[in-house]
Amino acid sequence: MKRIWVRVIPWEKKKVTTALEGGAHAVVVEEGRYDDVKALGRIQVVAPDGDLVPGEDVEFFEVASGEDEDAIVAASRERLVVVSTTDWTVIPLENLVSRTDNVLAVVHDADSVRVALYVLEKGVAGVMIDAPDIAALKGALNAAGDVGESTPLEKATVVEVKSLGMGDRVCVDTCSMMTESQGLLVGNSSMGMFLVHAETLVNPYVSPRPFRVNAGPIHLYVRVPGGKTRYLSEVEAGDEVMIYNYEGLGRPAVVGRVKVEKRPLVMVAAEAQGRKFTVVLQNAETVRLTSPDGSALSVASIATGDEVLVAVETGARHFGRKVEEFILEK
């Protein structure tokens, strides 16, 4: 998850409330303003008397020359570093992103937010927005909210559909609305995860629930922020999962509720890049995979030869983190 901080020095109450409403994770204020911030809402305070203390939990670094790059990287090994500069040509932001995952860049508007959070595709760990006015702050917060994590999705051809017995399946209800072509990435293996479509479509059986993905049984992997995975059995209210669309563009969503119920299951196997991947889902008309054009394919009618979207990766996972080692999952 990208950290979004807002600098409110000098103090301006409206900027703090705007930061809260815009989903910021922390505000940077002067000493003595801790109680003023907490009176407005729950948010971390970065200040000498705050939740995060400059010099102890976080280092603020103003770039003066290219020689500062090594000092910034060294400091980032110990604590989070917030880097400001009047000219990113002094130390190209790409240099820092390639060497450390613990740097926040000072930005001033929506354009600079997008540059910082997308540089070298992975972006900096976050941004500290130092906006000149409320309009610029709102624009920057909106831009930060639109930034997610993209992942390549491949066309996979269905080679088998097999009815199974009963199992404990998980419905993930998020606190976000999804639209057509969006859903969660899940799979029996983290090396091949299927895009399961959200319940956005009208059907004769139930009303649309665009906040929900009927994601499959408890053993499946599900993609979460930071390029990590978790088992569906571990996901609970307050956690975050990644919502992706058919183009592989993703954004985090907070989980509001998880429902585990016994239901009949079906296995779908598909091939991509010469490899076979499988996913187990509830055997129901309302459960759908996603086709390459973004349309939804019900598991009740899916057949061999159909194409679905799969996120394919090499290597393996250890406690949800990608590692480069051999592993065989069947």
N, C-alpha and C positions, 0 to 999 in steps of 0.2 A: 504494500500500500504506500503510495506516495504521500509524504508529509506536506501539509499545507499550513504554513504559518503566516500570520499577518503582523506587521510592525505597526504599533500605534504609539509612536513617540514623535511629537508630543501627544499627550492624552487627548482622545476624541471619542466620546461615548458612542457616537453613531458608527464609527469604524468598528468598534468592538461588537456591537449588535449586528452589523453587516457581516462581520467575520463569522459570528455564530450562525446566522441564517444561511450563510453560504457554505457551511460545512467545513470550515477551517478546524484544524486540530489544536492549534495553539496561537496565542497572541503574545507579542513581545512588547513589554511595557516598562516604564520607569519604576524604580523602587518606590514603594508606598501605594501602588495601585492594585495590589493583589486582591484586597477585599472588594474594591470597586468592580473588578472584572467578575469575581465569583458571584456578586450580587446580580449580575446580568444573565448568567447561565453557566453550565458545566463545560469548561474548556481548560486546557493546560495553560499555565502562565509561565512565561520565560522572563525572569527578572531576578535581581539579587536576592529578593525575598520570595521567589516564586517556586513553582513545582520543579522547574529546570533552572539551574543556576549557571549563569555565564562564568566560564573559567573552571567549572567543576563538571557539569553535565554537557555543556556545549561551548564551543570555541567560535568566536566571531573573528573573521580574518579578512582584512582589506588588502587586495592585491596591489602591489606597487611595481613589481617587475616579474619577469619570467622566472627569476630565481626563487620566487615564493612557492612554486609548484611543489617542490620536494618537501618544504615545510608543511604545506597543507596536507599532503598525503600522509606524512608522518603523524601529524596531529589527529588525522581521521582514524588512525589505528586505535586511539585511546578513547575518543569521544566524537560526537557529531560536530561537524564544522560547517558554519554558515559563511559563504564566500561572497564578497561584494567586490565589484570593480567597475570603473567607468568605461572600460574597453576590454571586451572578451578576446580581442586579438593579442593581448599581452600574454595571457595563458588561455589557449583555446579550451573551451569547455569540454571538448572531446578528450583532451589529455587527462583531465581529472576523472571523467566518467570511465575511461579505460583503466584507471589505476585504483579507484576506490569506489565503494558503494555507500559511503557515509558522509556525503557532502550535500548541503542545501545551497542553491543559488539564489541570490537576491535578484528579484525581478520587479518590474514596475507597471506592467500592463499585460493585456491578453496575449499579444504577440510574443513577448519575451517569455511568458509562461510556457507557450507551446514549444518554443525553441528549446528551453531548458529540459522539459519533461520528455521530449522526443529525441534529443541528441543521441547519436549512435544507437537509435531505436530503443534502448533501455532507459535512457534519460538519467538525470540526477536522482538522488534519493527523495528530493522534494524541493520546494521553493519557499522563500520568505518574501511575501508580497509587501513592498514598500511603495504604496500607491499615493499619488499626489492628491487625489480626491475620491469621493464616494463612487462616482461613476466609473473611474478607472479600477477601483477595488472590486466593484461588482463584475466588471468585465473580466478581470483576472481570475476571480473565483469561479465564474462560469466556465472559463477556458480550462481551469484546473479540474473542474468536475467532469468535463468531457474527455479528459485524458484517461485512457485505460491501458490494457495490455493486449496487444494483437498476437495472434498465433496463426501459422499457416494451416489451412484446411485442405485436405485432399479428397478427390473423388474416389470412392470405394464401391466396388460392385458386389452386391449381395450374392452369396453362393449357397447359403443355407438358412432356413427358418425352421426352428424346432420347438414344439410345445414341450414344456417341462411341468413339473409338479407345483406344489404350493411353496411359497417363501415369504419372508418379511420384506416388503417393499417400502420405499421411502418417498413421500411427497415433500418437496422443499418449497415452502411458501416464503417468498422474499418480501421485503418492504419496498419493492420497486415494481413498476409496471413494465411488462415486456410487450413487444409488438411482434408481428409475424416475421419469421425467419430468425428469431432469437430463442436461446435456450441455454442449457448447461452441457458441458462436456463431461461425459462419464464413460467408464469402460471396465471390462474385466482386467485389462492391463493398462498401465499408464502409457504404454508405448503405442496404443491405438485407442483413442477416446472418441466416442460418437457424440454428435450434436443432437441432443434430445430436445425437441421443440416444446416451448411453453404452451400452456393450455389457453391459447388466444383465439381459437377457432370456434365458431358456432356449430353445434351439433345437436341431434335430437335427444341426447341423453342427459347432458348437464349444461348449465350456463357456462360461458367462458370464464376462466379464472386467470387473467393475464399476469398475475403475480406468482403463479404456481408452475413447477415442473415436476411431473411424475417421473422421478429420476431412476427408479430401479431398486433392486434389493440392496440390503445393508452392506454387502461385501464390495460393492463397486467403488472404484476411485472416482472422485469428482475434482475438477480443477478449481483452485482457490487462488487469491491474489499472491503475487510474487512468483508466479510460475510453479507453484507447489501443488500438491494433491493431498487430499484426505480421504479416508473411508467415509462413505455415507453414514455409517453407524456412529461416527464421531461428531457429525454436524449437529448443532443445536442453536436455539434462539440466541441472537447476539453475535454469532459468527458471520463471516463473509464468504461468499462464493463469487465466481466469475460468470457473468452473463456474456455470451458471445452471439454475434450474428453470423449469417452464412458467409460473410466475407472474412471472418476471423477477427473482427474488431470486438474487443471486450471491455467490460467495465465492471467494477465490483458492486455487489449488492448485499445488503444486510439481510440475514435470515431472521424472519419474524416467528416462524413456527415450523416444526418438523413433525410429520405424521407417519408413523410406522404401523402398517396393517398387513395381515396375511392375505395374499392374493395369488391367483394363478400366474405362472410365469412363462415367458417365451424367450428363446435365444436366437439372436440374429448374428450370422457370421458374414463378413465381407472382406474382400481382398483389395489391397492397395499397395503399390510399389513392390509387387511380388510377395507380399506378406499377408497372412490371414489374421484378422482381429475379430473378437466376439464381444457381445454385450448381452446381458440378461435384463429384460424389462417386464413390466406387468403386461399380461395378455389381455389387452383391452383396446377398443376402437379409439379411445381418446388419447392413447399413448402414441406418440409420433416421433419418427426420426426426421432429419432435415435433408432435402435433396440439394444438389449443387446450385439450383436456381432459387433456393430459399423456401420453396414450398414444403409442406408437411406431408409425410408418408406414414399412414397408420400402420402399426404392427399387425393389425387384424387383416390387412390386405396386402402387405408388402410381399414381394415374390423375388425369386432368383432372377438376376439380371437387372434389377432396379439399382439405381445409384444413390448413395448417401454420403454425407460428409463426415470425415474422420480426421482428427489431429494425430499425425504420425510423428513419433520421435524415436531417436536411437538411445542406447544406454538404458539405465535402470533408475529406480527410485529407492532411496533409503530414508525412512521416516518422512516421506513426502517430498524430499529434495532430489533433484536430478543428479545422478552420479554416472561416471563413465566406467561401467563394468559389465561383464556378461551376465545375463539372466535369461532364463527360459520360463515363460508362463504359458500354460495350456488351458 
